[in-house]
Amino acid sequence: MVINWTMGITIMGSFGAAILGQMAANFFTNRRENKKYDKECFQNLYSPLVFRIVEYVYNESYKVIEMESESFNENEFEKNALNPEPIFEEIVEYMGKNLKYVHPELIMIYEEVKAITVLFREDKEDPSIILEQRINLCREFLIEYNKLSNKLNILSQTVEDRIKVPIFLTEFYFLLNQCQLWNLTERSLRDLALIEMIVLHKVDKEDENNTYLLNKIMKINKEIVHVTNTKTFQNRYDDAFTDAYQLLNEIVDEFSSVPAAEDTAKYWKDALEKEFKNKNSSKLIG
């Protein structure tokens, strides 16, 4: 039997339609499977842990403040109901039992936290080494929780209100750390109450949901990670850190607007100005 052009085109069209149909079926099957997996991740990992993460962040802030007291005793504090250590151990243990639901980036940070905790557990002189990784794990968890709950369209207003402050604080902490402002990085935990006031009670003119500053922090954090981890143009590297310092000053200006926080705001402003001058001097010397 001779196949003419008309028959050939018909056969090819049918074959193509069959392929497209199969691709479409696979696409929707994958979408259903992905959505099912996303729901499992949310139900088995992110939802059960989110409030423990929030509690841990607040308790670390409490511990930083308590440690400034002359009467602070490490052994006695271990028995304190607000001790963050048992909470974090519970978080790590639960995460370890549910690793199949953990986002790859979060798994990397989780493994780093475990390794660093073992290496520096006895390093009482510089607990910040462990703390930095722990706050970073909380930051990544809250970012993923936010993404996943929005993707599934199940982010309740109650939960959103509870995680606003910890997300802001952990992003702020991460930005300060990337800028190598070590003293201010730790100070950010001490001033959580002030951060809470500007996040929850001050509405930005440009954004009634008060996400303006948070979005800027997240954007600059991504840019700094990119320019630090890749070989990029020097001007882009410098621009990223210049933007970071400008944003930090903008946040400190927000501190100044809070009643009775003038002294704290002045401390931040003076410290930032000093650090900025020191870094500019180092660049000139270099």
Residue pairs with C-beta under 8 A, 6 or more apart in sequence:
3 11
35 152
38 148
38 151
38 152
39 152
40 101
41 101
41 148
42 148
42 149
42 152
42 154
44 98
44 101
45 94
45 95
45 98
45 101
45 102
46 101
46 141
46 144
46 145
46 148
46 149
48 94
49 91
49 94
49 95
49 141
50 141
50 142
50 145
50 159
50 162
50 163
51 162
52 87
52 90
52 91
52 94
53 91
53 138
53 141
53 142
53 166
54 162
54 163
54 166
55 87
56 84
56 87
56 88
56 91
56 134
56 138
57 135
57 138
57 166
57 169
57 170
57 192
58 166
58 192
59 82
59 83
59 84
59 87
60 84
60 131
60 134
60 135
60 189
61 169
61 189
61 190
61 192
61 193
62 82
62 84
63 77
63 82
63 83
63 84
64 186
64 189
64 190
65 190
66 72
66 77
66 80
68 190
74 124
77 83
78 85
88 134
92 110
92 113
92 114
95 102
95 110
96 110
99 107
99 110
102 110
103 140
103 144
105 140
105 144
106 137
106 140
106 141
106 144
109 133
109 136
109 137
109 140
110 137
112 133
113 130
113 133
113 134
113 137
116 129
116 130
116 133
117 130
120 126
120 127
120 129
120 130
121 130
123 129
123 130
128 182
128 185
128 186
132 177
132 185
135 170
135 173
135 174
135 189
136 170
136 174
138 166
138 170
139 167
139 170
139 171
139 173
139 174
142 163
142 166
142 167
142 170
143 167
145 163
146 155
146 163
146 167
149 155
149 159
161 200
164 199
164 200
164 210
165 192
165 195
165 196
165 199
165 200
167 214
168 195
168 199
168 213
168 214
168 217
169 188
169 189
169 192
169 195
171 214
171 217
171 218
171 221
172 188
172 195
172 217
172 251
173 185
173 188
173 189
174 221
175 217
175 220
175 221
175 224
175 244
175 247
175 248
176 184
176 185
176 188
176 248
177 185
178 221
178 224
178 225
178 228
178 244
179 224
179 241
179 244
179 245
179 248
179 275
181 271
181 272
181 275
183 271
184 268
184 271
184 272
184 275
187 267
187 268
187 271
188 195
191 255
191 264
194 255
194 258
194 261
194 264
197 258
197 261
198 213
198 251
198 254
198 255
198 257
198 258
199 210
199 214
200 210
202 210
202 254
202 257
202 258
203 210
204 210
204 212
204 213
206 212
213 247
213 250
213 251
213 254
216 247
216 250
217 247
220 240
220 243
220 244
220 247
223 240
223 243
224 240
224 241
224 244
226 232
226 240
227 236
227 237
227 240
228 237
245 272
245 276
248 272
249 269
249 272
252 265
252 268
252 269
252 272
253 265
255 261
255 264
255 265
255 268
256 262
256 265
256 269
258 265
